[in-house]
Every structure is written in structure tokens, then in C-alpha cells.
Amino acid sequence: MRILVSGTSGLVGSALVRRLEGEGHEAVRLVRHEPQPGAGEIFWNPKGESIDRAELEGLDAVVHLAGENIATGKWTQAKKDLIRDSRVRGTRLIARALGRLNRPPSVWVSASAIGFYGNRGADILTERSAVGRGYLAETCQEWEAATEQARHKGIRVVLLRIGLVLTPQGGALAKLVPPFRLGLGGPLGSGRQYMSWITLEDLVGVMLHAIKTGSIQGPLNAVSPQPVMNKEFSRVLGRVLFRPALLPAPAFMLRLLLGEFADEILLASTRVKPARLEETAYRFQHPDLEEALRHLLTK
Ligand SMILES: NC(=O)c1ccc[n+]([C@@H]2O[C@H](COP(=O)([O-])OP(=O)(O)OC[C@H]3O[C@@H](n4cnc5c(N)ncnc54)[C@H](OP(=O)(O)O)[C@@H]3O)[C@@H](O)[C@H]2O)c1
């Protein structure tokens, strides 16, 4: 297959491209810099709302991952606007371009996040659950809605509601591990908030599954079948690293240090079930947290 991928310099995009190329597919990168000749790159400028549309003819699939990183820098109003606008505008730009093609791809997998569901305590959330409240939930809702024009064109659009991605190469785990290794790890806030996680290997597997499974369209939760409370996650991480995990990080301190990011991401409880993945018989490589962390951190 010839598959267009955006956000290829990122954590998820770079892993997806490696896997696609390893399996003999052609990964075409949607890039924000001058395309290198012969490098399989297509230019877009999501801020300036331009894209080389003619180059998009005849693709088999599109995977759209690009967006301003949410975990770097403080969540000022300007940063929050950038997080939302980079996703909503970029997605709308791609939707419009795909909607005008003569030979559109049959499937578009577009990233979203479990932030869609908001802070929901111990409720079990599936793709049928309603949108939550707050900045992230609203952003995810707008981000997903921005794909509309492609759906009208008849393209099968998959809205990938991604959970916390686990990999030692970056993201949350790379930030959590150093304090744990120093014996300074522990639960965040009360530790009772649910964390819905997925390994990077499984996330890439899920994207390929979504591309290949014609019956999947609309929301698709990309999380493992074993969401856990944060205190359990901390306990397991401590055990895997042979360190105590007893030092809690109080909620007020996290808020003081990280502002709204603390409430929206670290302290929010989102217990998500991969209902559509189970219905379509996706086989997780790492369904169990302890096994996943051992695989990621001790091999
Ligand atoms: N990692 C997670 O735990 C997680 C969880 C839930 C959802 N997600 C979502 O999954 C997607 C991929 O995640 P990731 O962890 O790979 O993110 P990432 O490492 O931050 O990469 C995102 C990529 O988007 C592009 N980008 C950065 N700033 C941009 C901007 N202002 N406008 C347009 N494009 C920009 C960059 O790629 P180029 O330089 O190649 O353009 C960047 O490498 C994101 O949309 C993220 O919100 C991730």
C-alpha cells in the first residue's frame, strides 16, 4: 500500500513509518519543510492552510497524527490555542483536500485522544459514551468533527481515540521512569484516577488493523484492555524497576507546577475499554501492564 502519514517526526509517526516500511509498504511523509527530492515527501503548511493536493491522488490510506505537542511547555492560553488550532485546522485542511480528489484513498485514520471522554471517575467508557467536559474534551470533539468533508466524499474515516502511549523512547513513560529509578516515584494526587494506556507497538498494530478492517469506521478506542488506577500503575512500575513507589505527588503541587495540564491529563480519570477492537478481534501484543512494562523497561 501507498500510505500518507503526517507527524512523522513524532513519537508515534516515526514508529509507524518504520513498521510500514519494514512490511514493504510505501510510507509517504506529509512534511512542513521543503520536500527533499526522492524522499517520498509531500509538502503542507497547516498554519497557512496549504497542501500539495495533486500529490495526494492515488493513495491507498492516510494516517494523520500531526499536532502541537501537549506535554511540553506550560499550558498558557497561547499554548492551548496552538494545541487546538494545529489539530482542528490541520485536520480540516486534509479533509478538504481529500474531499476534492479524483482518486481518494479508501481509508483515513485520524488521531484523536481519550481526552474526548473527559474526567469520568470509574465509569467504563466505550466508543458509544458521550463526550466529556473541559478543554481537552472540547478540543477532541472539534478535532474529530474536522474530518467531516472526507466522510461526505465516502472515505472510511477512523477516529483513533488514543490512550497514554507507553514506550521508553519518549512521552509519559520516559518522564516517569527517572524519578522512579531514584526511588522518588509514587502515585499522583489521590492515585485513584484511571489511566488507559497502550504500548507504542500495539498502537502501531491498531493503526494497521484499522486500515485493513473495512468494518471499522468512526471512533476507535486505542487502549489496552486493562486500564488501571494511577496508584496501581505506580506500584507496578516500582516493582518492575525494583524501587519503592511510595512518595505521592500531591495534587496541589502538580497544579502549582503544571497548571491546567495537571487536572486535564495527570489527575483526570478516564477508564476506557477497547470495545471496537475486541469486536473486530484485534490481538494485543501487550494486554497486561506488568508484562508490558517489563518488556519495555527491562529488555
Ligand atoms: N503520545 C501519546 O501518549 C498520545 C496520547 C493520545 C493522543 N496522542 C495523539 O497522537 C498524535 C501523535 O502523538 P505523538 O506522541 O507522536 O506526538 P508528537 O511526538 O508530539 O508528534 C507530533 C508531530 O506533529 C507535528 N507537529 C508538531 N507541532 C505541530 C504544529 N504546531 N502543527 C502541525 N504539526 C505539528 C510534528 O511532526 P512533523 O514535524 O513531521 O510535522 C510532530 O513530530 C498527536 O496528535 C497526539 O495528540 C498521543
The ligand as a Tripos MOL2 file, in Angstrom:
@<TRIPOS>MOLECULE
LIG
   48    52     1     0     0
SMALL
NO_CHARGES

@<TRIPOS>ATOM
      1 N1          1.7140   10.0570   22.7500 N.am      1 LIG1
      2 C1          0.5790    9.9270   23.4350 C.2       1 LIG1
      3 O1          0.5580    9.4240   24.6010 O.2       1 LIG1
      4 C2         -0.7290   10.3260   22.7930 C.ar      1 LIG1
      5 C3         -1.9090   10.0970   23.5110 C.ar      1 LIG1
      6 C4         -3.1250   10.4820   22.9380 C.ar      1 LIG1
      7 C5         -3.1360   11.0860   21.6900 C.ar      1 LIG1
      8 N2         -1.9740   11.2960   21.0220 N.ar      1 LIG1
      9 C6         -2.0370   11.9960   19.7130 C.3       1 LIG1
     10 O2         -1.3910   11.2310   18.7170 O.3       1 LIG1
     11 C7         -0.7140   12.1050   17.7970 C.3       1 LIG1
     12 C8          0.7310   11.6980   17.7000 C.3       1 LIG1
     13 O3          1.2950   11.7370   19.0100 O.3       1 LIG1
     14 P1          2.8710   11.8240   19.2570 P.3       1 LIG1
     15 O4          3.0950   11.3950   20.6690 O.co2     1 LIG1
     16 O5          3.6170   11.1660   18.1520 O.co2     1 LIG1
     17 O6          3.0760   13.3910   19.1890 O.3       1 LIG1
     18 P2          4.4580   14.1790   18.9530 P.3       1 LIG1
     19 O7          5.6330   13.3360   19.2750 O.co2     1 LIG1
     20 O8          4.2920   15.4980   19.6500 O.co2     1 LIG1
     21 O9          4.4720   14.4180   17.3670 O.3       1 LIG1
     22 C9          3.5220   15.1780   16.7160 C.3       1 LIG1
     23 C10         4.0780   15.6360   15.3730 C.3       1 LIG1
     24 O10         3.1780   16.6230   14.8420 O.3       1 LIG1
     25 C11         3.9160   17.5840   14.0990 C.3       1 LIG1
     26 N3          3.6920   18.8970   14.7220 N.ar      1 LIG1
     27 C12         4.2820   19.4190   15.8390 C.ar      1 LIG1
     28 N4          3.8270   20.6550   16.0870 N.ar      1 LIG1
     29 C13         2.9390   20.9170   15.1210 C.ar      1 LIG1
     30 C14         2.1300   22.0480   14.8240 C.ar      1 LIG1
     31 N5          2.1340   23.1570   15.5930 N.pl3     1 LIG1
     32 N6          1.3160   21.9830   13.7270 N.ar      1 LIG1
     33 C15         1.2820   20.8780   12.9460 C.ar      1 LIG1
     34 N7          2.0490   19.7910   13.1600 N.ar      1 LIG1
     35 C16         2.8450   19.8200   14.2380 C.ar      1 LIG1
     36 C17         5.3780   17.1720   14.1780 C.3       1 LIG1
     37 O11         5.6610   16.3540   13.0330 O.3       1 LIG1
     38 P3          6.3380   16.9460   11.6820 P.3       1 LIG1
     39 O12         7.4750   17.7910   12.1480 O.co2     1 LIG1
     40 O13         6.7470   15.7200   10.9420 O.co2     1 LIG1
     41 O14         5.2710   17.7410   11.0010 O.co2     1 LIG1
     42 C18         5.4290   16.3150   15.4260 C.3       1 LIG1
     43 O15         6.5030   15.4280   15.4030 O.3       1 LIG1
     44 C19        -0.8840   13.5290   18.3430 C.3       1 LIG1
     45 O16        -1.9040   14.1800   17.6360 O.3       1 LIG1
     46 C20        -1.2910   13.3210   19.7790 C.3       1 LIG1
     47 O17        -2.1310   14.3340   20.2860 O.3       1 LIG1
     48 C21        -0.7640   10.9410   21.5460 C.ar      1 LIG1
@<TRIPOS>BOND
     1     1     2 1
     2     2     3 2
     3     2     4 1
     4     4     5 ar
     5     4    48 ar
     6     5     6 ar
     7     6     7 ar
     8     7     8 ar
     9     8     9 1
    10     8    48 ar
    11     9    10 1
    12     9    46 1
    13    10    11 1
    14    11    12 1
    15    11    44 1
    16    12    13 1
    17    13    14 1
    18    14    15 2
    19    14    16 1
    20    14    17 1
    21    17    18 1
    22    18    19 2
    23    18    20 1
    24    18    21 1
    25    21    22 1
    26    22    23 1
    27    23    24 1
    28    23    42 1
    29    24    25 1
    30    25    26 1
    31    25    36 1
    32    26    27 ar
    33    26    35 ar
    34    27    28 ar
    35    28    29 ar
    36    29    30 ar
    37    29    35 ar
    38    30    31 1
    39    30    32 ar
    40    32    33 ar
    41    33    34 ar
    42    34    35 ar
    43    36    37 1
    44    36    42 1
    45    37    38 1
    46    38    39 2
    47    38    40 1
    48    38    41 1
    49    42    43 1
    50    44    45 1
    51    44    46 1
    52    46    47 1
@<TRIPOS>SUBSTRUCTURE
     1 LIG1         1 GROUP 0 **** ****
